Amino acid sequence: MAANWAERISAFSRSPSRFLSGTTAEAFLAELLRELRDDRASYSVKVLLLSPLCEHPTLLCPSDSVGEETALELMSVFAQCPSKSVQFHCSLLLAITSVLICTSCVSNRSRASQDFVDQLLQLSQDTGDLQGDGALRSLRATACDCLRELEACCPGLLSQRLELLGALRLKETSRIHQAYAGLHTLVLRNAVYQLAQETGAGADHLKALLGGNTSVAWEAEQDSDLMNNKDSSILSSLILGPMGTIPTLQTGPDCKELRSVLSSLLEESYLLTPQCQAALLHRLIEVVAMVPGVPPAIFRAQLLRLLGTSEVGLLHSTLLLKCAFTDSLFSAEDEAFILKRLVVLSQHPLLTTPEKLFYTDCLLHFPENRPISCGDGDESLPVLLTPQLASALLPTVFNDSDTMLSRLNLLCLVYLEEEEEGEEEGKGLSYLYEHLTALLRIVENGGSREIVVTFFRAAFLFLFYFRHVERFSGGLTEKLCELYLRHTRLAPHLINLADQTQERLSESTWAVGFLRALQRVITEAPLAKLTIQDLSRHLKMLARVAEEGEIPQHSTISFLSSVITASSSSLCVSGDWRLGNSVLGVCRRLLVHPTLDSLLNALADILQHLAGRYGDTDIQDHARLYYTLLTTLSKEKLAGVLAQGASEGGRQVAKRTLSCIMSESEELTGVLTIHQTEKPIVKLVELDDSELQEEKQMDRESDSSTNDTCPDEASAAVRTYRAQFHHPDFPSEIVLRYRLTYTEDHDPRFDQLFSIRLHFNLTDDHYEELGDTSVPCLFRKRTPPVVKLRLKPWRPYPTVLHASAIFTTQDGLSWHTLLPDVRVLFQQTFTPLPAPTTWGTGGKLKVFDGLWDEICSESGEDGATSLFCCQLEEAALEALVEKHFLPYIISDPSREEEEHKVLLFLPPRSHMLLKIRREEDAVHFVIATDNWQLLPHANSFLVTVTSSQEDR
C-alpha cells in the first residue's frame, strides 16, 4: 500500500489536472484524510500524504467550507497522534496553515482559524524542551513559522498578542530564538501600521497595544482597510516607495515603551543570521519611520557594525536606513565612508560578478544627505562621488561584459557632470573614447560574438551621453564605417545601433549622419572586389539608409545600376532569389522616398532591367509589378499602395480607394510582402536509424566483396591512403538526411506549401557556410520529403544550425518562418574510412594498425590516447557495438578476435580509433586519435551511449 501511495502522489504532483481526470478532488481528499487516520500507515507515508495539501490546497479544497472542514480534520489528527513523530506533527501544522490561508478561512476569521491560532500559541509557549528535547524545539519553531505566515497573509492578526510574543522572545535562549524574533518584529510592524491608519490614535493607544494580552481580536474594533485585508500587498515594503505615502502615528516624545522594545530587538540582532538581521532591520526601519516620536538615532549603536559588514544583505539594510533617515542619522563623514566602501567593493577581486554589479548599481541610486534629484529612481551621481574617487572604476578590456558596461555607464555620468560644471574636460572622456576604440580593434581582429555585442552596447552608451561632443561622435562614425568595410557581417549590429540611437535620442542627428557616411563608403567602394555576401549586406544597409527622407539617394541609384549591369553575369544570370529580393527591397523603399521625382528615370531603368534579365521568375514578376506601379500611379497613390499597415493576423492593409488597380487587386500589398509566421510551421527531423539501415548494409556488403589490393605493410597502406588527401575529389563533407515535416501546430493555410527555400546560419566557425536548399513542395497528407544537408567541416565538432524557410502558399502569398534549431551531434560527423575503392576490409585493417602505431609512438604533435571504462554485460556490449559502431568495424571477420576494432573518419582529415574489449573488471574502450581536441567530445559520446545501455 505504501508503494501504491508513493506512485499516486508522484502522479498527482507531475500533473494534478491529469490525475484528477480519473477521479474527483472530493474523492481523492477523502482518501487522503482516511489514510491519515489509519493507525496501520507509517508516519513516513503520512508525511507523503500531506504534500498534495501543502502544494495544491485550493485544488483539493475548492471552497471555504471544504477548507474549514479539512482543517478541522487535520487538527483532529494532530490531537490524536502520538508525540513520537515530530516530523509528522510539523508537516501537519504546515498543511493546516496552507489550507486555512489559501481557502480564505483566515481572512474570513472562521472558527477553525481561531482554534488553530490558539493551538499554535500554546505550542509556542510549551517549554517542555528546555531540558534538551530537540524534537519539541523543532515543533515550536514550526509553530512560530506558521504564525508568521498567518500574520503576513492577514496583517494585524496577532496585534493583541504583542506582549506575549515579546515575553516569549526574551525567554527563549535556544537556537530558535531567531524564529521568535522574526515573528515579534513582523507583528509589531503590522500593529503600528494598523494603529497609524486610525484617526485620533496616539501614545496611549500605542502603550495599550504594547501592553495588551487579551484574546485574538477576531471581532475587530476598527474598520480599516488593513483588517479587512483588501490588499495586504501594501505592507510588502513601505520605505521602498515615496516616503510621503507612509502613515505616521503622532505620539509626541513619550514613546519609552516602544523605544524599549526596539532597543531590545536591536541589541539581540547580532545573534541572528545575516539574512534574518536584514529582515529585522527592514521592519524596524519602517516602524521608526511611522512613529516620529522615536528618533532615528536609536539605530546609531548598530551603524558601526553595519558599516563594516561584508554581507550584501546587511549593507543593503544600511542603504535602506540612509534612504529613510538621511542626515538625521548619517553624518557627512558616514556618507563619504559608505561611498568609498561601495567603490572598493565594486572592484574587489574576491567578490563575485553579481555582487560587484550590485555595488555599482548602489552608487547610481545612492540615497544622499543632500539629494539633487527628485527621487524618481533615475540613475544619478552622489555629490561626493568625484572623478578622482570614481577613477578606480575605469573600465578595461579585461573586464567581463556586464562589469565593463556597468562601469562605463557610471563613468560616463561622472564625466558628463564634470563637463556640465564647466571644468576642464581632462583625460577622463578621452580615456573612455580610447577604451571604446580598443574594443573596436578587438572586434576588428576577430573578437567573439560576446565582444561584438558588448562593443556595440558600449558604443550606444557613449553616444547616449556624449553625442554632442563632435570630435568624439564624428570620430566614432568614421571608425564604424571602416569597421563595416572590413567586416560587412556586422551590418545587423550597425543597423540596430542606428535604430536605437534614433529611437532613444530623437533630438540627435547622429544616426542620420552615420547612415549618410555608410552610404558614401558603400557606394564609393570598388565593385571589382565585391563578393556576393558583401553585396547582400550592402543592399540591406542601403535599404535602411533609404528609409531616411533627409538623405539623398542618387548615389544609391548609381550603385544599384552599376551592380546589375556591370555584374550581370554573376548577379542577374545566376538568379539568386535572396540577392534579387534584397535589390527589390532597396527599390521598394526608393519608391516611397520623398525625392522620388529626381530618381524616377534611373529607378525605372533598374526595374525594367531586372524584369527582363534577372534569372529568377519571382524576382522578374515583382520587378515588373514595381515598374508598372511606378509608371502608372501618382506619387501619393504609390505611397499609399506601398504603405506598411499592420492588421490582424499580420497581413498588410491596402488602401482600396486609391485607383482602379487597387479595386482589381485587393491583396496587392499582401502579394508584394513576405509575411512572417507567428510560430514555426515546419521542422527538420533526422531520419530514423531503421530508414538508413538498408543503405548502410549495402555499403558494408560492397566492402566485404571487394578484392583487397592494399599494400602488404601497414605503413605503406597509410601512405597510400593519405595520398588521397591531395586529390580534389577526396570526400571531405558530411551528408545528413532529414525529413521536412510539419510542426504540431495545425494551420489550414499551410496545408500545401510550394517552392520552399531552406536557409541555414552557422553559430560558430567550425563549418563552412551552407548553401540554400530547395524543396519543391510539402503537403500535409503526403510523405514528407527528404532533405540532404552537406556540411563541410573545418573542425568536426558538435554545432547548432539556425534554420529558416521561405515558401509560397496556395493563395499565392509568400511567407517566412523560423525552424527549430538543427543540432549536429558529434556522432553525426562519423563516416566510414574513405579507403580506395579496390580495398576491402583487410586493407582498412592495415590502415588501422598503421595509424594506431603512429599515434601511440607519439610522433604526431596532435595525437593522443585515452581509456574509457564502464560496466556492461556481454549482451549490452554487443547491442551497443551493433547500434553505434557497426558501419565502422574493420576487425577481420575470418578470425574470432576478443576485441572490436573501430575506425572512424571525421572530415576533413581526422581519425578516431577504438579498441573495444572486455576485461575482468569492466569494458575498456581504448581510444587513439590524431586530433587530441576530439577527446572531450568522444568521452561525452561514450558516456551517453554506455549510460543508455546500462539503463536498459
N, C-alpha and C positions, 0 to 999 in steps of 0.2 A: 504493500500500500504506500509506503514511503517513496519508493521509486516512482510509482504512478503519480503521486502528488508533485514530485520534482519535475516530471515531464510536463504535467498540466500547467504548473506555474511558469515553467520556461516558455511553453507555447503561448500563454497569456501575455507574458512580458514582451515576446517578439512582436505580436500583433494582436492587441486586445479586441479590435473590431472583428478580425477573422475568427478568433477564438469564440467570441460571444455569438457569432452567426450560427454556431451549432448548439447553443443553449441560450439562456436568458441571464441577464445580470442578477435578477432576483434569485434564480435557482442557484447560480454559482455562489452568491453571497451566503445563501442558506447552507450550502455545503461547507463553506469555509467556517462559518460560525459553529456548525455541528461538530466538525472535526476539531476545532479549538477546545470544545468542551469535553472531548473524548479523552479519558484518562489513559487509554492504551497508546495514544500517539506520543511519540518522543518530543522533547522540547525543541530539538533541532528542526523537526518537521513543522512544529507550530510556529517557530520563528519564520520559516519559509512561507507559511500560510499568511502571515501578516503583510508580506511585501506587496500584494495587489492593493490592499487598503492604504498602504503608505504612498504608493506610486500613482494609483488611479482611483482616488476616493470618490470623485464625482461620477465616475463611470458606473461604479457599483452602488452608489447611493445617490440616485438622480434627484431626490427631493430632500427638503429639510427634515421632514418627518421620518423618512427612512434613515437619514444620517443620525438623528437623535436616537432612534431605536437601536441602530448598530452600535453607537457609542455606549448606550446603557448595557447592551450585551457584553461588549468588551470590558466594561468596568466590572461587570459581574464575574467574568472570567478572571480578572485581575484579583478580585477579592477572594475568590475560592482557590486560587492557585497557590501551592506551597511556595515558601520563600527561597527554596534551594536553587531555583533557576533565575538568577538575576538578569541574564541576557534576555530571557523571555519577558520578564517584567518590564525591562526598559523598552523592548520592542512594542509591547502593548501600549505603554504611555505615548510613544511616538505615533502609533496607529490611531489612537483615540484623538490626539491633537490634530492630526491631519484630517480626520473625518469631521470633527467639530468646526474647524476653520473653513474647510472647503465647501461644506454644506451650509455655511452662514449661520450655524447654530450659535456661535459665539456672538456675532454681531446682533443677532435677534434675542440674545440674553435668555436662551432656553434654560429650563431647569437642569437638564443634563450638563450643560456648560457650567452652571453654578456649582453643581456637585463635584464636577471634575476639578475645578479650580480649588475648591476646599480640600479635595484629596491631595492635589499637588502641593498645597501649602502645608498640609500635615506631613507629607513625605519630606519636604524641605526642612522641617523643624525636627525630624527624627534624628536624634544624636546617638542612636544606639551603636553607631560605627566608630565612636571615638576611641574604643579600645583596640582599634586596628582592623576592623572588619572592612576590607576594601570593597567587598561586593555591595554592601549597603551604601558606601560612599559613591559608587557609580550610579546607584539608583537615585540618590539625592541630586547628583549632578544632572542626570537626565530630567528630573523633575524641574530643576531650575531652567534648563534649556527649553522645556515645554512652556513654562510660564513666560519666559522671554519671547517665545514665538507668539503666544496668545496676546501678549501686550503689544507686540509690534504690529499684529494684524488688527487689533482692536485697541487703539491708544486710549489710555485712561482707565483701562480695565482694573488695574491694581493700584490706582491712585490713593485709595483709602487704606492701603497696607504699607505705606512708606516707612512708618516707624518700625513695624515688624521686620520688613526686609532689611532696614539699616541695622537692626539688632542682630539679625542672623549673619549679616556680613561681618560685623565686628567680632562676633563669637567664633566664626569659622577660622580655624588655623591650619587646615589641611590644604592640599593642592587644589581642591575645588573652590577655594576662596575666590578664585577668578570668576567662576560662574555666578556666585552671589553678587560680586561687584558689578558685573555687566548687567545683571537683572535690576539691581538697585538703581544704577545710573540711568537706564532706559526709562524706568517707571518715574524717576524724579524729573527727567526732562519732559516727558509727556504730561505729567501732572502740572508742572509750571506753565507749560504751553496752554493747557486747558484753562487754568486759572487766569492767565493773561487775556484770554478771549472773552472773559466775563466783564460786564460793565460794573464798575464800582469796586472791584476786588482790590485788596491792599495787603498791608503787612499782617493784619490779624488773620485774614483768610489763609495766608501762606503759613503762618505759625500753626494754625489749627490743622492744616493739611499735613505738615511735617510731624505733628504730634499725634494725629489721629490713629486709632487702631480698631476701627469698627469693622463690621462685616462688609463684604463687597457690595458697593452701591449699584445694584442692578437697576433699581428704580432711580434713575438719575434725577438729581435735584436741579440740574442745569439743563437747559435746552440749547445745546451748542452743536455746531456742525461737526465738531470733533467727536463728541459722544455718539452722535447719530451715525458716525463712521461713513459719511457720504464719500469722502475721499481721503483715506489715510495716507496717500502718497504725498500729501503736503508736508508730512513730517519726515520725509526722507532726508532732507538736509536744508536747514534754514539759512546757514551762513554762506552757502554757495550761490545764492541768488542775491538780488538787490537788497541791501540792508534795510531799506525803508519799509520792506514788507514784513519785517519781524515784529510781532506784537510785543508790547512792553508792559510790565507789571509795576505800577507806581507804588512802591512800598516805603519810600523815604530811606534814611540811613540806617534804620533799625532792622537789620536782617541778620542778627547774630546767629539765629538757628540755622539759616541756610548757609551762612559762611562757615559755620562749624561742620556741617555735613560735607560741603565742598572741600574744605581743608583736609578732612579725614580721608576722603576719596583720593585726593591728590597725594597725600603722604604715603598712601598704600600703593600707589600706581606703579612704583618701581618693582613690585612683586609680580606684576602681570607680564605676559609675553608682549613683545613689541606690537603685534597686531591688536591685542586687546587694549594695550595702553593707548594706541592711536584712536580706537573706537571710543574709549572712555573720555579722552581729551576732546574729541569731536562733540560728544554730548554735553560735556561740562562747558565748553565754549558757548554752545547755544543757550544754556541756562543763564550764564552770566550776561550774554547779550540781551536776554529778555528781562533781566532784573537790574535796572540801572543802579539800585541801591548797593549792589555788590561790586566793588571796584575791580577792574581787570588786574590790578596788582596782586590779586590772590594767586595768579599764575607765576608771579615773579620768581618764587623759590624753585620752580621747575625749569626755568629758562636755561640755567647753567647746564643742566643735564641734557636738555633738548638741543641746545646749540652745539653741543659736542658729540651728538649721536651720529652713528654711521648707518642707522636704519632708515630706509626710504620712507616708511610709513610715519615714523616719528618726525622726520624732517618736514613731511607734508603737513602734519598737525601743527608744527611750528609756523608754517606759512599761513595756515588757516587762522591761527592766533593773530598773526600780523594783519591778515585781511580784515579780521573782526575789530581789532582794537588799535592798530597802527601806533601812533606816537603816544597814546595813553599807556602803553605797556612797553614799547620798544624805543630805546633811545637812538640817536643818530649813530652812535658807536655800534650798537647792536645791528642796525640796518647795514652798516658798512661791513661788519663781520660776516653777516649772512651772505651778502653779495660775494665777498671774496671766497667764502666757503663753496658757494654754488659754482663759481668759476673754476675752483680747484677740482671739485667733484665732476664737473663736466668733461674733464680731460684725465681723470685718474686712471692709470693703466690697469689697476686691479679690478675695476668695476666693469660690469657687462655693458654692451652697447645700449640696451633698453634703459638701463639706469642712467647712463650719461645723457641720453636723449631727453629723459625726464628732467634732469637738472638744467639742461639748456632751455627746455620749454619753460621751466620756472623763472629763468631770467627774463624771458619775453612776457611773462604775466606776473611780474613781481609786485606784490602789494606795498606801495610806498607810504612813508610818513607824509610826504608832500606830493600827492598824486597830481599829475599834469594832464591826465586824460579823464574821460567821463566814466571810466569803469565799465565800458560796454563789452569787455572781453577781447578787444582787438589787441594785437601784438604791439607792444611799445617798450621803450627802454627806460629803466630806472635812471633817475638823475645822477646817482652816484656811480653808474657804470660808465667809466671814462674809456676813451680809446686805449689808453695805456693799460688799464686793467683787462680790457677785452682782448688785447693783443695776444694773450696766452691761448686764445681760442681760434687763431687764424687757421683756416682750412689748409690741408696739404693733400697732395695726390695719393698719399699713403693711407688716408682715412678711408673707412668703408663708406659706401654711398650715402646712407642715412645720416651718418655723422657729418660728412662733408657738406651735405645740403643744409643741415640744421645750423652748422657753424657759419656757412656762407650767408644764410638768411639773417643771422644775428649780426654779423659784421657789416652787412650792407646797411642795416638800420643804424649801426654805430656811426659809420662814415657819412651816411646821409644826414644824420642830425648834426654832425660836425660841420658839414658843408653849409647847412642852413643857418648855423650860428655865425657864419661869416669868417670862420677861422681859415687858415691856410689848409689847402687840400692835403698836403703832406704826402706820405708814401702809402697810406692806407688804401685808398682807392686804386692806386697803381698796382699795389700788391694783388688786390682782388682780380684786377684785369689780367695780370700776369698768371695768376692761378688758373683763370679761365682759358688762357691761351695754352697753358701747359696741358690741361685736359684735352684741348683741341688737338694738340700734337700727338697725344696718346691715341685718340680716335683716328687721326690721320695715318698712324703707323700700324693700324690693325687692331685696335682695342676690342675687348669683348663687348657683347651686347649690353651688359650692365653698365660698362663705362660709357657707351654711346648714350644710353638713356640718361645717365647721371649728368653727362656734359650738357645735353640739351635742356634738362631741368635747371641746371646751374645757369645756363645762358638766359633762360627766361627770368630767373630771379634777378640776375644782374640788370637786365633790361627793365624789369619792373621798377627798380629803384633808381637806375642811373641812365634811363633812356634820353634824358635831357642833356647829358654830357656828350657833346657832339664828337669829340675826338675819340672817345671810347666806343660809343654806339656805331659811329661810322667805321672805325677800325674793325669792329666785330662783324659788320656787314661784309667787308672785303675778305676777311678770313673765312667766313662761312661760304662765300662764293668760291673761293679757291678750294676749300674742302669739298664742296659739291662736285667740282670738275674732276677731282681726283677719285672721289667715291660717290658715284651717282646713286648707289644703293641707298644713300641716306636721304633720298628725296622725300619719303613719307615723314621723316623727322623734321625736315626743314619746312614742309608744308604745315605740319602741326604747330611748329614754333610760330610761324606767321599767323596761323588761325588764332592761337591762344593769345598772342600779343595783341592782335587786333580786337579780340573779344574783351579781354580784361583791361586793355589800355585804349579805350575808344578815342581818347583825345590825342593820342600819339600817332605820328605819321611814319614811325619806323617801319612798320610792316609793309606799307606801300613802297617805301624806298628800297627795302630789302628785296621785294618781289621784282621791282624795276631793275635792280642790279643783277638779279638772277636771269632775267630775260636778256639782258645785254650779254652776259658771259655765255649763255647758251647759244644765242643767235650768231655770236661772233666766233664761236669755236669752229675749227676746220672740219668740214664734213668728211674728209678722207679718212680720218682716224676714228670716225663714229661707228661704234658697234651697234648691233640690234638691241641689246639690253640697254645701252646708254640712250639710244633713240627713244625707246619706250618710256624711260624715266624722264627724259627731256620733255616728251609730249605731256606727261602728267603734270610736270611743273608748269609748262606753258598754259595748260588748261586752267590751272589755279591762277596764273597771272592774268588770264583773260577775264576773270571774274571781277577785276578791279576796273571800274569805269574811268579812273583817273590816269591809267597807264595806256599810252598809245600802243597800237597793235600792228603797226606797219612792219616792224622787224620780225614779228611772229609770222605774219603772212609770207614774207620773203623766205623765212626759214622753211615753212611748210612747202612752198613752191619748189625750193631747191631740193628738198628731200625727196619729193615724189617724182621729180623729173630727172635729176642727176642720179638718183639711186633707184630708178625704175626697175633695173634688173634684179635688185636684191629686195625691194620692197613691194612694188606693185605685182611683179611677176610671181614672187613667192606666195603672195596671197595670205600672209599671216593674219588670221582673224583678229587676234588681240591687238596687234600693231595697227591694223586698219581701224579698229574701233577706237583706239587712242587718238588717231588723227581726226576721226569724226567727232570725238569728244571736244577737241580744241575748236573744230569748226562750229559745233553746236553753240559754244559759248561766244564765239565771234558773231554768230547770227543775232544775238541779243545785246551786243556791245553798243554803247552809246555812239561810237564813231563808225557804225556800220556803213554809212553813206560813203565814206572815203575808202572803205575796204571792199566795196561791192564787186567791182570787176575782178580783182585778184582772187577773192574768195569764190566767185562763180567759176573761174578757170580751174581752181583746185578741185572743186566738187565735180565739175564736168570731167576732169582727168581721172578722178577716182571712179566715177560711174562708168567710164568707157574702158579703162585699162587695168583696174585692180583685179587680182586673181581670185578673189572670194566673192561669190554671188551675193551673199548677205550684205557685204560692205558696198558693193555696187548699188544694190537696191536702196540702201539708206542714203548713200551719196546722191543718187538720182532724186530721191524724195526731198532731201535738203535743197537741192538745186531748184526743184520745182517750187518749193515754198519761197525761196529767196527771190526768184524771178516773177512770182505771181502775187504775193501778198505785200501789203504795205508794211512799213517798219513797225507800226503799232500792232497790226494783226499778227505779224510774225512773232513779236514778243509775247503776245497773248497765247498763241498756239504752243510755244515752247516754254511757257511759264511752268515752273515746278510747283504744282499744287497737290498737296497730300490729301488723301481721302481715306475713308475706312477701308481696311484691307490692304493698305499700302499702294493702291493704284493711283495713277495721276489723273487729275481732273482737267479736261479740256474745255475751253470756253466755246460753247456750241453756237454762239450767235455772231461770230466774227465774220464768217464768209460762207459761201456755198460749199466750200471744201470741207468745212467743219461739219455741216449738216450731212454730207455724204459719208463722212468717216468719223463717227462719234468717238472711236477709240484710237484716234490718230496719235495722241500724245502717249497712250499706252504702248502703241507699236514702236514708237521712237525710243522707248525707255527700256532698259534692262531692270526688271524688278528683283527685289531681294526677298527671299522666302523668310518667314518668321522662324522656322525650325528646319533642321536638316531633313531633306526629302529622301535622299539615297545614302547608301553607305557601301563600303568595300568590306567583304567578308572573305577571309582566307579560305581556300579550298580545303576540304577535309582530306585527311591522310588517305582515306579509302578511295577518293577520287583520283589521287596521284599514284596509287599503289601499282596499277597496271603499267603505267609508263615507267616507273622505277624498275619493275620486274623485267620489262623488255630490255632496258639498258643493262641490267645485270646479266641476262642470258646472252646478250651480244658480246659482253666482255668475256664470258667463260668460253664462248665458242670461237673466239678469235685466236689465230695462230700467234704464238709468242715469238717475236723476232727481236727481243730485247738483248742487249749485250750481256755477256756472262757475268761480269763483275758488277758489284753494286755501285762502286764509284763511277764506273763508265756509264752505267744506266742513269745515274743522277746527272752527269754532264750532258748526256743526250737529251734527257728530259728538260733540263734548264735551257738548252739551246733553243727551245720553242719560244722562250720569253721574248726573244728579239724579233719574232715573226709578227707582222702586223695583224694577222688573223688569229693570234692567240687569244683564247676566251678570257676576258677579264671583267665580266659582268655577271650579275646575279639576276635570275629571272624569277619573279614572284608572281603567283597566279591568284587572282581574287575573283569573286563573283560580285558584280554590281547589282545590288538588290535594294529594295525599299526599306526604309525605317519602319518602326511600329506605328507611327502616326499616320493615319489614313486621311488623305485629302483627295476627293474625287477629281479635282482639277489636274492632278498629276498622275492619273492612271495610265496615260500614254505620253511618253517623252521621246523627243526626236532630236537628232543632231547634238548629242551630248558630248561636251568637250571637258575633259578632266584636266585639272591643273594642280601641280604639286609644288610646295615650297619646302625647302630644307630648313631644319632647325639647328644645323651645325655644319661644319666644313669637312665631314668625313666622306662625303659622296659628291659626285659631280651633279650639276643641275639636271633635273629630269625634264624631258620634253613633254608637251601636252599629249594626251591620249584621246582618241576619238572613238565613240561608241555610236553606232547608227541609231539604235532605238532601245527603249526599255518599256515593256508592257507589264502591268501588274499580274496578269493571268498567264504569262508565258514564262518559260525557263529563263532565269537571269543570265545575261551574257558573261563570258569570262574575259577578264581584263588582265593583260600581262604588263607588269612593271619591270623594266630593265634598268637595274641600278648598277652604276659603275663606281665602286668604292675606291677612295684613296686609302682609307683605313677601315678594315672590316669590323666595325663596332656596331652595337645596337644604336638605333636612331628613331626619331619620330618625324613623320611627314605630315605637314598641314595640307589638306586637300580641299578643293572647291570644284564646282562644276557649273557650266553654263549650258542651258538646254532650251528647247522650244516645246511648248505645249500644243495641243491640238487646235486651240483657238488662235494660234499664230503669235502669242506673246513669248518674249524671251525672259528667262529667269536665271538668277544667280543664286546658288545655295552653297553653304559650307557643309562639308562632310566631316564625320568624326575622324579624329586623327588616326593615321595609319602607323602602327607601331611595328618596326622591323626588329625582330629579336635576334640575338646572337646566333642561335641555331639556324636561322634562315639564311645566314651567309655561308653555310656549309655547302660545298659542292664536291662531287667525286673528283678524284685526281684526273686532270686532263692529259693523260698519257697519250702517246702516239696511237693512231687507230690500229696499227698492226700488233700492238702489245696486248697480252692477256693478263690474267691475274698474276702469273709468275713475274712478269715484268714490273708490275706495280709493287710486288713484294720486294723486289730488288731495290726499287727506289725507296721504299720504306726503310730497309736496312741501311742503305747509304745515307739517307737523311738522318736517321737515328744516330749513326756513328758520328756524323759531323757535329750534331748538336751536343752530344754527350762528350765529345772531345774538347769542347769549349773553344773551338777555333773560330766560331762565329761570334761577332760582337753582340748581336741581339738575341742569340739563342739562350734558352733556359729550359730547365726541367723542374718538375714538381710531382708531388704524390698526393692523391686524394683517396681517402679510405672511408668506407661505410659498411654497415651491417645489412646484408641482403641474403635471403635464401636463394638456393640454386635456381628454383623456378622463377623467382622475381628477377634474378640477374639475366636469365635467358630472355625473359619478356622485355626487359629494358633494352638489351642489345638489339633484339629484333625490331623494336619500335623506333629506336632513335639512331642506331648505327648500322643497320643492315645494308644500306646502299654504299657504305664506306669501308666495309670489312674487306681486307685483302689477304687474310690468312689463307694458307694453302688448304683447299678443301680435301685434298687427297690424303692428308695426314690428320690424325686426331690430336690436335695440339691442346694443351691445357690453358692457353691464353688466346684472347682475341686481339688481333692487330687491326687497328682502325687508322686510316689515313685520310685526313680532312684537308681539302684545299680551300683556302679563303682568299678570293680575289682581292687585290691583283696578283700578289706573289707570296702569300703567307701560307704556312702549313702548320697543322697541329696533329701530332701522332699520339696514339693511345695504345697502351698495352693493358688489357683488362684481364685480370686473373684472380682466382680465389686463393686466399691464404688461410692459415689455420684460424686466425682471429677475425678476419674481415676480408672484404673485396677491395683489391687495390687497383686504382686507376693511375698508372704511371704515365705522366704527360711529358712530352717533349715538343717544343715549338721553336721556330726560328724567329719569332717575334714575341719578346717577353711581355709586351704590353697586352697580349691576349690572355695572359694567365688569370687576371681577376674576373674577366668575363667567362672564361672556361670554368673556373671554380663555381661561380654563381649558377651556371648552366647545370653542372653536375649536382650541385645541392638541390636544385629544383627537380631534376628528373629522378634522382635517387629517393628523394623525400616522397614523391608521388608513389613510387613502388613500395616504400616502407608502409605508407598509409594503407595500401591495398592488402 
